[in-house]
Amino acid sequence: MKQLILAALVLALASCARDDDSLKYEKVRVDRYQPDIHIEPQGTCQYMAFCADEGRALSDWVDSRSEAQSKASDYHSEHPDRECMVLWREKPTGRLVPKSQ
């Protein structure tokens, strides 16, 4: 039994001492693929520039998609590692008034 344990220990040490070229790490640059998807909504909409990585709005709700896209593009040029997008919603109609009791 002692010989079996000793043989396993010797084999373990021998495998650790071996210089293996396949275990060397190299730096690799990876570019994220971001598909260019545009869905054009129907009707009256508002747009907002949004930073997904920070979870915050970069602009208020505006009626112009190009204005929101410009804000997102400006922010992305300053912070290229952060993902920005343009959100849209249907423009609210009327004013929300609470019911009186």
HURA-V446209 format. One record per helix or strand of 3 or more residues. SS is the DSSP state (H for helix, E for strand). FROM is the first residue (numbers start at 1). TO is the last residue. If there is no record, write none. Layout:
# HURA-V446209
SS | FROM | TO
SS | FROM | TO
This chain:
# HURA-V446209
H | 2 | 17
H | 21 | 23
E | 45 | 51
H | 65 | 78
E | 84 | 90
